[in-house]
Amino acid sequence: ADFSVLAFTVSYELDYFHIPQLLRAAGLPLYAAERDKRHPLVIAGGPCITANPLPVAPFIDCCGIGEAEPLIPALIDPLLESGGGNRRELLESLSRLPGIYAPGYHRGAPVARQWAEDLDAFPVSSVILTPDTELGKLFLIEIERGCGRGCRFCLVHNAFSPMRFRSVASIVQQARQGLDYRRNIGLVGPAVSDHPDIEELAETLVSMGAGLSVSSLRVKPFSGRLLAALARGGARTVTLAPEAGSLRLRQLMKKGVSEDDILRVIEQVARQGIKQVKLYFIIGLPTESDEDIAAITRLVLKGKELIERQRSATRLALNIAPFVPKAGTPFQWLPMTPPDIVNRRLSLLKKSLSPRGIQVRAESPAWSQVQGVLSRGDRRLAEVLANTEEVTLAGWRRAAAQCQLDIDYFAGQHWELDASLPWEIVSAATDRAYLAEELSRALKTA
């Protein structure tokens, strides 16, 4: 509470629960309306805030819509000039800045998302290096932002477009510094293998003596050169995201890959002797049936058969996430599949794959439903978050019942295309008409 500003980056909806906890721990009034000039200004940004700031808006003095690089410099002068003076005047001033949503002072047009044009001007890599964090053995370097694919379920296109790349020279310079601290370099981005110079970059880093890891690889197009560089760099896992087992559902999502594409890549990874292929799938997708779950099983077992033919020690592992509708995507109007159905389909997968030595890990369908409520939520969610005494499913449900929140409305209902959407106070990367047309095209494939 001694600071002038407290700023949160909110990357995941379930992080919302920590905001009231942290504010209380600092001895601050929970709601922005209750704070005055004695208190720090509370700012929030990040992907979730950019997509839909409403569920936490009552806690926040102002929200940054978009990326920090163009937002922070514009904030500095007004904050310094205020000198802890008139809080109302400061917030009114901040609300007029591009990309700033001040919940108590917003008027007029949707807030325009801000983004950095030249990524090379803003190097992004690991700053705190400790084995006590996830991926703590890697020196992480962001090599690109955004994605040009426009998958209909995915938040990235809305929150991080347009797609931008860092130059090989800037990445290599960061890697040289990182190798002083870690042998292994992790390349980060939503679509790492879409970098136009990814093969040159990977080969250069390996020639420098770096171990190499990437967040995930495209199934199509797929680079054998990149895979070979990863193998020489000691990569132990290659991650692919088929997302669905059936071609019908992949077309629904706009994935654009066939079963042959997926199996071809699994076979190439096995030939390189990489220890594990991790496959990401989404279940509970719109129009999904048990047959689509059976298609995941068939696809994975075909992949395992190809690996065995190569006499490779490569293992297959699955990560499963329930579908969650995201603001600013074509699927924003769609309901989630109820948790009991998702749990049953998860059981079908585990029963068919676990006995074959294939590890299946899954996110909790019940917590995914909470995520869905927060994703499509409005200001009413703040009261529930404030009243959640313990961050457990039981604690969430008690608070939702106490606040008379209709969970099914946010997570379980198909909203009409002309419905007013809470997050329309911020401008999406793509307009509503385009999203509606994409939804229509998707459902025609069902």
Helices and strands as residue ranges (DSSP letters): E 5-9, G 13-17, H 18-25, G 32-34, E 41-45, H 47-51, G 54-59, E 62-64, H 68-82, H 87-95, E 100-101, G 119-121, E 138-142, E 144-145, H 156-160, E 164-165, H 168-178, E 184-188, G 192-194, H 198-207, E 211-214, H 224-232, E 237-243, H 247-253, H 259-271, E 276-283, H 290-309, E 315-322, G 330-333, H 339-353, G 354-356, E 359-362, H 365-375, H 380-387, H 393-402, H 407-411, G 422-425, H 432-444
